[in-house]
Structure formats: structure tokens, C-alpha cells
Amino acid sequence: MGPTDATTTLISGAVDPRRFDDLAALLTGFGLAFRLERYGEDGELVRETDG
């Protein structure tokens, strides 16, 4: 985790792909603005969502 500017914090980690929507709901529940990106085994962007 690290600051990218005065209002943005970058968090990098792993989440079970089946829990992607759960994580988005959790962040939304906390009232946080976010972008989630999920990459496949080959490094290709598979899914992204903004909240």
C-alpha cells in the first residue's frame, strides 16, 4: 500500500476471483471510491470495475 497523491492510495494484492464482487461490495459499503482490476494467468486484463 502506498500513496500516489494527496487523495489516492494504491493497494496491491490478491483476491480469489470468485470474491471479486464481494470485495467491490465491501469497498462500496465503506463509501470508498476505487478501481479493481483482475488479471489472468497470462497477464491479460480479464475484468475491471470502478466504484
MDTraj code that builds the backbone (N, CA, C; nanometers):
import mdtraj as md
import numpy as np

residues = "MET GLY PRO THR ASP ALA THR THR THR LEU ILE SER GLY ALA VAL ASP PRO ARG ARG PHE ASP ASP LEU ALA ALA LEU LEU THR GLY PHE GLY LEU ALA PHE ARG LEU GLU ARG TYR GLY GLU ASP GLY GLU LEU VAL ARG GLU THR ASP GLY".split()
xyz = np.array([
    [0.0853, -0.1153, 0.0000],
    [0.0000, 0.0000, 0.0000],
    [0.0904, 0.1222, 0.0000],
    [0.0520, 0.2208, -0.0774],
    [0.1316, 0.3418, -0.0799],
    [0.0543, 0.4568, -0.1406],
    [0.0855, 0.5784, -0.0969],
    [0.0159, 0.6952, -0.1510],
    [0.0616, 0.7238, -0.2937],
    [-0.0322, 0.7631, -0.3807],
    [0.0028, 0.8032, -0.5165],
    [-0.0153, 0.9529, -0.5352],
    [-0.1002, 1.0140, -0.4570],
    [-0.1134, 1.1588, -0.4489],
    [-0.1896, 1.1915, -0.3198],
    [-0.2334, 1.3120, -0.3041],
    [-0.2957, 1.3531, -0.1773],
    [-0.4272, 1.2810, -0.1471],
    [-0.4948, 1.2287, -0.2495],
    [-0.6264, 1.1688, -0.2273],
    [-0.6359, 1.0230, -0.2702],
    [-0.5268, 0.9655, -0.3200],
    [-0.5305, 0.8296, -0.3749],
    [-0.4302, 0.7407, -0.3036],
    [-0.4712, 0.6190, -0.2723],
    [-0.3813, 0.5192, -0.2165],
    [-0.3886, 0.3944, -0.3036],
    [-0.2750, 0.3461, -0.3455],
    [-0.2664, 0.2257, -0.4269],
    [-0.2501, 0.1055, -0.3352],
    [-0.3394, 0.0083, -0.3495],
    [-0.3315, -0.1159, -0.2730],
    [-0.3181, -0.2294, -0.3722],
    [-0.2171, -0.3096, -0.3554],
    [-0.1932, -0.4227, -0.4452],
    [-0.2048, -0.5511, -0.3654],
    [-0.2710, -0.6494, -0.4221],
    [-0.2862, -0.7757, -0.3514],
    [-0.3570, -0.8774, -0.4379],
    [-0.3924, -0.9853, -0.3771],
    [-0.4599, -1.0936, -0.4485],
    [-0.5928, -1.1227, -0.3809],
    [-0.6911, -1.1560, -0.4622],
    [-0.8224, -1.1951, -0.4117],
    [-0.8712, -1.3118, -0.4969],
    [-0.9373, -1.4044, -0.4346],
    [-0.9970, -1.5158, -0.5074],
    [-1.0911, -1.4568, -0.6124],
    [-1.0771, -1.4930, -0.7394],
    [-1.1627, -1.4360, -0.8438],
    [-1.3119, -1.4507, -0.8151],
    [-1.3484, -1.5534, -0.7409],
    [-1.4898, -1.5725, -0.7062],
    [-1.5376, -1.4685, -0.6064],
    [-1.4439, -1.3975, -0.5414],
    [-1.4785, -1.2974, -0.4392],
    [-1.4628, -1.1542, -0.4912],
    [-1.4385, -1.1386, -0.6206],
    [-1.4190, -1.0073, -0.6820],
    [-1.5363, -0.9145, -0.6510],
    [-1.6584, -0.9633, -0.6728],
    [-1.7770, -0.8817, -0.6459],
    [-1.7935, -0.8536, -0.4968],
    [-1.7553, -0.9487, -0.4134],
    [-1.7630, -0.9281, -0.2682],
    [-1.6703, -0.8155, -0.2248],
    [-1.5506, -0.8122, -0.2803],
    [-1.4562, -0.7058, -0.2467],
    [-1.5098, -0.5708, -0.2923],
    [-1.5651, -0.5655, -0.4120],
    [-1.6237, -0.4404, -0.4619],
    [-1.7367, -0.3940, -0.3706],
    [-1.8207, -0.4864, -0.3266],
    [-1.9315, -0.4515, -0.2373],
    [-1.8800, -0.4010, -0.1025],
    [-1.7748, -0.4628, -0.0515],
    [-1.7165, -0.4203, 0.0754],
    [-1.6622, -0.2778, 0.0659],
    [-1.5871, -0.2497, -0.0385],
    [-1.5319, -0.1150, -0.0561],
    [-1.6424, -0.0124, -0.0753],
    [-1.7456, -0.0496, -0.1502],
    [-1.8602, 0.0386, -0.1696],
    [-1.9297, 0.0647, -0.0363],
    [-1.9446, -0.0395, 0.0446],
    [-2.0086, -0.0265, 0.1751],
    [-1.9364, 0.0708, 0.2671],
    [-1.8043, 0.0802, 0.2502],
    [-1.7258, 0.1753, 0.3295],
    [-1.7278, 0.3158, 0.2688],
    [-1.7947, 0.3301, 0.1549],
    [-1.8038, 0.4608, 0.0906],
    [-1.6763, 0.5032, 0.0205],
    [-1.5949, 0.4063, -0.0187],
    [-1.4677, 0.4368, -0.0833],
    [-1.4812, 0.4370, -0.2348],
    [-1.4129, 0.5285, -0.2989],
    [-1.4006, 0.5267, -0.4444],
    [-1.2859, 0.4314, -0.4774],
    [-1.3027, 0.3501, -0.5812],
    [-1.1997, 0.2505, -0.6113],
    [-1.2052, 0.2062, -0.7566],
    [-1.0984, 0.1428, -0.7992],
    [-1.0934, 0.0701, -0.9261],
    [-1.0283, -0.0633, -0.8948],
    [-1.0947, -0.1710, -0.9319],
    [-1.0393, -0.3052, -0.9167],
    [-1.0063, -0.3597, -1.0543],
    [-0.8923, -0.4233, -1.0647],
    [-0.8511, -0.4873, -1.1893],
    [-0.8114, -0.6306, -1.1586],
    [-0.8554, -0.7221, -1.2438],
    [-0.8181, -0.8630, -1.2278],
    [-0.7486, -0.9073, -1.3545],
    [-0.6335, -0.9697, -1.3361],
    [-0.5527, -1.0160, -1.4480],
    [-0.5478, -1.1681, -1.4492],
    [-0.5464, -1.2257, -1.5675],
    [-0.5393, -1.3703, -1.5825],
    [-0.3964, -1.4204, -1.5668],
    [-0.3813, -1.5497, -1.5762],
    [-0.2503, -1.6144, -1.5627],
    [-0.1488, -1.5613, -1.6631],
    [-0.1974, -1.5196, -1.7795],
    [-0.1082, -1.4717, -1.8854],
    [-0.0794, -1.3220, -1.8759],
    [-0.1309, -1.2571, -1.7714],
    [-0.1069, -1.1148, -1.7528],
    [-0.2063, -1.0246, -1.8254],
    [-0.3028, -1.0846, -1.8924],
    [-0.4050, -1.0063, -1.9633],
    [-0.5109, -0.9560, -1.8644],
    [-0.5567, -0.8333, -1.8844],
    [-0.6647, -0.7803, -1.8039],
    [-0.7916, -0.8590, -1.8363],
    [-0.8505, -0.9184, -1.7339],
    [-0.9690, -1.0026, -1.7509],
    [-1.0954, -0.9243, -1.7154],
    [-1.0848, -0.8402, -1.6112],
    [-1.2018, -0.7690, -1.5634],
    [-1.1584, -0.6473, -1.4852],
    [-1.2388, -0.5415, -1.4933],
    [-1.2150, -0.4252, -1.4094],
    [-1.3495, -0.3623, -1.3736],
    [-1.3518, -0.2968, -1.2619],
    [-1.4729, -0.2285, -1.2175],
    [-1.4342, -0.1056, -1.1368],
    [-1.5154, -0.0037, -1.1479],
    [-1.4973, 0.1203, -1.0711],
    [-1.6119, 0.1332, -0.9723],
    [-1.5821, 0.1898, -0.8605],
    [-1.6868, 0.2111, -0.7623],
    [-1.6699, 0.3427, -0.6929],
])
top = md.Topology()
chain = top.add_chain()
for i, resn in enumerate(residues, 1):
    res = top.add_residue(resn, chain, resSeq=i)
    for name in ("N", "CA", "C"):
        top.add_atom(name, md.element.get_by_symbol(name[0]), res)
traj = md.Trajectory(xyz[None], top)
